[in-house]
């Protein structure tokens, strides 16, 4: 199946500046690390990161030895090879180039909403997991105002409009057991104000603005129902 043109235009090339923003930018890098650690730890012995892009997720998880990263865009992996030690493979999440039972944990961050055949991808994830293995899916939530604005304004992100906690729980639950759902980052304004394209990374040096953003995010944590928090994490276990 040919890739959507908007997806190729948005993600077909490497994005070194985005990688540096995710891994080095004040406030943003710390928030990214906290999010990924909350969703993906503890790590399995043999892990694969689907849609690994430039390698930011693996970087934040400590660049685990023996990890494998997969992405459909080879240009991203060329860049990632200079950032992480993982074995990097070009391939599709709906036809994984791995043998059955090869991994103990599958990480899926910001991928489901880009894949038309999400069921096929989850079936593949189950196939490559060893008995008793685990999948961790981390996705944006369509009920969050920032995510909704992102989905409506960016053609390559329209899939976020179907990304709800109930949709993700049902999707993972059809292939795995003991599914648990957690919610993260109620209103990540730091991703907007300090973004290299939508905001200004340098604005993080303005102490007053940084503190105002942090205060607004804390307040959102009190006021917003968790079903509307920005990220949904679903963990499932292999049923065998």
GIPEQUI-V531968 format. One line per field, one symbol per residue. phi: phi as a letter, one per 30 degrees, with the letter a starting at -180 (. if undefined). psi: psi as a letter, one per 40 degrees, with the letter a starting at -180 (. if undefined). Layout:
phi=???
psi=???
This chain:
phi=.ddeedddddbdcdbeddddddcbdeiddddddddddddcdddddcbbcdidhdjdddeddjhddidbcbbdcdeddeddddcbdedcbdlcdcbddbddidbcaccbchcedccdcdddddddedddddeidbcbcbbdcdddddddddddccedcddddcdcedddddddddcbchdbbbbbheaddddddcddccbbedddddeddeddddddddddddcddddcddbccbcbcddd
psi=hiihddddddediigdddddddedhidddddddddddddeiiiidhihhhfebeedddddeeghheihhhiehddddddddedieihhhhiieeghfiiifdiehhhghfddeehdgddddddddddeiiheiiihhhiiheehddddddddehdeededdegidddddddddeeiifhihiiigdggdddddeidddbhdeedehdddddddddddddddddhideeidhhhhhiihe.
